[in-house]
Amino acid sequence: MNSYQSFSGDNSAQGVKLVQRQYSPTQQRLIATFEVQASTDPTTEILSQYLHFKLATVVPQNLKMVVIPVTENKYVVMVDHLNQNFEAIRFRLVNATPQTDQTSSSAPQADFIVTNQAKIRQAHVSDLSPKAFASQAINDEISARNTSIKRQQNKIKIAKTAISADHDKIQTKRTDRQYEVASQQTQTDSDIETLTGDIEQNQQNITSAKHRISTLKAEQALLKKKQTAIRNGTFKLAKVTKSTQITHKN
């Protein structure tokens, strides 16, 4: 599976990855998940309104595709009416972000070919409508962040336990130091310095974990807001698009 592709002609060298694909021959539905490489440069970031998905087939079929932007970098594509003998289909992702560099007249694009000979995970896939599936996919993202928050909270707990133990060790060493000879005191001072450094590192770990938790909670809030908007219809999913046939020209 050609799981990662760079957008051709894109000077930022940003790309996209096909991270999962599931297909049910009985339901004739394929669900593919794409993740766009996050950009560290906001000027080259690909926003959802500028990422266009096109679907083409080798065997003539009247396929229908819906693209669900779960997050700004994660997209789930739902393809319906895909017969088992489809031979191959092509997902073409077009980065239609306005270009400041006018040297190229065509928009950068990335192609993903899926064949019926490929090792696609065949299973019963979701039979939800695109709207309901979008809400469920966002739920999965919220749950994933809950798991990450618990992981960060556990890091904080471990760091606090380590800090407490280090403080106890330092106190003991300072008490015992008055009964030590000079050479022992030198080693004790070194141990206390090491323990102090460990405390500082764990304090930094706690700060980082708290910052990560704040970020995750903010992301959850935005996901819940988007989920509500999808349910009440204020956030509109992209219209269903139909497939074209692959020719030597395209």
HUUR-V873678 format. One record per residue. N is the residue number from 1. SS is DSSP state (H for helix, E for strand, C for the rest). PSI is psi in whole degrees, -180 to 180 (NA if undefined). NEAR is the number of other ideal C-beta (glycine too) atoms within 12 Angstrom. Layout:
{{N,SS,PSI,NEAR} {N,SS,PSI,NEAR}}
//
This chain:
{{1,C,127,20} {2,C,80,20} {3,C,-23,21} {4,E,134,21} {5,E,140,29} {6,E,152,22} {7,C,115,34} {8,E,137,22} {9,C,6,20} {10,C,115,31} {11,C,-21,19} {12,C,-12,26} {13,C,23,20} {14,C,150,32} {15,E,-172,30} {16,E,151,39} {17,E,136,26} {18,E,104,34} {19,E,-21,24} {20,E,147,25} {21,E,132,35} {22,E,143,27} {23,E,136,31} {24,E,111,24} {25,C,-36,19} {26,C,-38,14} {27,C,-16,23} {28,C,42,23} {29,E,134,35} {30,E,134,44} {31,E,121,41} {32,E,141,40} {33,E,127,33} {34,E,144,36} {35,E,124,28} {36,E,134,37} {37,C,125,28} {38,C,136,19} {39,C,136,22} {40,C,-11,11} {41,C,112,14} {42,H,-21,12} {43,H,-18,16} {44,H,5,26} {45,C,139,21} {46,C,108,38} {47,C,155,20} {48,H,-34,27} {49,H,-15,16} {50,H,-1,24} {51,E,111,34} {52,E,135,28} {53,E,133,39} {54,E,142,29} {55,E,132,41} {56,E,152,31} {57,E,159,35} {58,C,-53,27} {59,C,130,20} {60,C,120,19} {61,C,148,29} {62,C,77,21} {63,C,153,33} {64,E,135,24} {65,E,137,38} {66,E,132,33} {67,E,127,35} {68,E,109,40} {69,E,98,35} {70,C,-50,38} {71,C,-177,29} {72,C,-21,24} {73,C,-2,25} {74,E,128,32} {75,E,134,36} {76,E,129,38} {77,E,126,48} {78,E,120,43} {79,E,124,41} {80,E,158,31} {81,C,31,23} {82,C,104,38} {83,C,150,26} {84,C,-29,20} {85,C,41,17} {86,C,-10,34} {87,C,-68,22} {88,E,147,26} {89,E,156,39} {90,E,125,33} {91,E,123,38} {92,E,119,33} {93,E,122,39} {94,E,124,25} {95,E,98,38} {96,C,21,22} {97,C,132,29} {98,C,129,15} {99,C,134,22} {100,C,-24,11} {101,C,113,16} {102,C,12,8} {103,C,-23,10} {104,C,133,16} {105,C,-16,9} {106,C,148,15} {107,C,143,24} {108,E,143,33} {109,E,161,29} {110,E,132,35} {111,E,139,28} {112,E,124,34} {113,E,127,27} {114,E,123,36} {115,E,160,22} {116,C,-2,24} {117,C,-11,14} {118,C,160,22} {119,C,72,13} {120,C,139,28} {121,E,108,19} {122,E,121,19} {123,C,171,17} {124,C,119,14} {125,C,169,28} {126,C,134,24} {127,C,17,17} {128,C,159,21} {129,C,160,19} {130,H,-40,32} {131,H,-46,24} {132,H,-37,20} {133,H,-40,28} {134,H,-44,38} {135,H,-40,29} {136,H,-41,25} {137,H,-38,35} {138,H,-37,34} {139,H,-42,23} {140,H,-40,24} {141,H,-40,31} {142,H,-43,28} {143,H,-39,18} {144,H,-38,21} {145,H,-33,28} {146,H,-42,21} {147,H,-42,16} {148,H,-38,22} {149,H,-44,25} {150,H,-37,18} {151,H,-42,18} {152,H,-38,27} {153,H,-36,21} {154,H,-37,18} {155,H,-41,25} {156,H,-44,26} {157,H,-45,18} {158,H,-42,18} {159,H,-41,27} {160,H,-39,21} {161,H,-42,18} {162,H,-40,23} {163,H,-44,26} {164,H,-43,18} {165,H,-40,18} {166,H,-41,27} {167,H,-42,21} {168,H,-42,16} {169,H,-42,22} {170,H,-45,25} {171,H,-42,15} {172,H,-45,17} {173,H,-37,26} {174,H,-36,20} {175,H,-44,14} {176,H,-22,18} {177,H,-32,21} {178,C,-13,11} {179,C,13,12} {180,C,154,17} {181,C,170,12} {182,H,-46,10} {183,H,-37,10} {184,H,-38,16} {185,H,-36,18} {186,H,-44,14} {187,H,-39,17} {188,H,-43,25} {189,H,-40,19} {190,H,-41,16} {191,H,-42,23} {192,H,-39,25} {193,H,-42,17} {194,H,-44,18} {195,H,-38,27} {196,H,-42,21} {197,H,-38,17} {198,H,-39,23} {199,H,-45,26} {200,H,-40,18} {201,H,-42,18} {202,H,-33,27} {203,H,-38,21} {204,H,-40,18} {205,H,-39,25} {206,H,-44,26} {207,H,-44,18} {208,H,-42,18} {209,H,-40,27} {210,H,-40,21} {211,H,-41,17} {212,H,-39,23} {213,H,-43,25} {214,H,-42,17} {215,H,-45,18} {216,H,-40,27} {217,H,-36,21} {218,H,-41,16} {219,H,-41,27} {220,H,-43,26} {221,H,-42,16} {222,H,-39,22} {223,H,-42,32} {224,H,-38,22} {225,H,-42,18} {226,H,-40,30} {227,H,-44,28} {228,H,-41,18} {229,H,-36,19} {230,H,-43,28} {231,H,-39,20} {232,H,-1,13} {233,C,2,11} {234,C,-22,12} {235,C,115,23} {236,C,128,17} {237,C,158,32} {238,C,148,24} {239,C,153,12} {240,C,133,23} {241,E,152,25} {242,E,157,20} {243,C,160,33} {244,E,175,21} {245,E,138,23} {246,C,129,24} {247,C,175,11} {248,C,-14,6} {249,C,-21,7} {250,C,NA,16}}
//
